[in-house]
Amino acid sequence: MGIVTWSGSFSICNFDRCTGVLSNPITIETERLGPPYPYFVAGVFSPDDSKVYVMADARSTMFGTVDTLYQYDLNASNINGSKQVIYSQPSADVAGGALKLAPDGKIYLASADESASVPYPDSLYTLYNTHLSVINQPDSLGLACDFQPFSFYLGGARTYYGLPNNPDYELGAWAGSPLRYTNGRHNRK
């Protein structure tokens, strides 16, 4: 499980999905006690759990005036030191939002067009609010992850920073779990 905060804290820990117990916490970025804040708005793990991607909002003077997408290598001896910029959003009118690992193994990033107020006027259809950005190879290190900004068309729909918060119900059996699976449902042994 990963936890990011507006004030700059970024931590990961193990999560036992059967008991709900969190363990082995690792602090990657510590919380800032005062501005400038990095305004971390979203984080997501790669399919093989070797990388984590974090979105920092442009409100911070710490990272300049652009939104920035970072990748951290969880196999590195110094995870914080492995941080790489994958993408920086060059327009002040665009704000990055939610990151989501999809069933196709890619990670999608929603953005919002901040040139107008939310909700958007009926006439505001731009590249920024009608497309998602895609990390095509999220298990790959650095720029080999193949980040493609605004490359997935939403078919005429628009986004406002977010993506659906759907749990992964397809996790399957967990070796050594105190639960058994019958017809796709958890049951206590």
Number of C-alpha atoms within 10 A of each C-alpha: 14 18 14 22 19 17 18 21 18 20 17 18 15 14 15 12 10 12 10 9 10 13 12 9 13 13 16 19 14 12 17 13 9 7 11 14 21 25 21 24 19 23 23 23 22 21 18 10 13 16 22 21 23 24 27 27 24 24 17 18 12 12 17 13 16 22 26 22 23 19 27 23 22 18 11 13 9 12 18 16 11 17 19 16 14 20 17 19 17 12 14 14 13 20 25 28 23 20 28 25 18 12 10 8 16 18 24 24 26 24 27 25 25 16 13 11 8 10 8 17 9 6 6 14 15 11 18 23 25 23 24 26 20 23 26 17 17 28 20 16 17 19 15 13 19 15 22 15 19 18 16 15 14 12 8 9 10 22 18 20 19 16 16 8 8 8 7 10 8 8 8 11 14 12 8 7 14 12 16 15 14 9 6 12 11 14 11 9 8
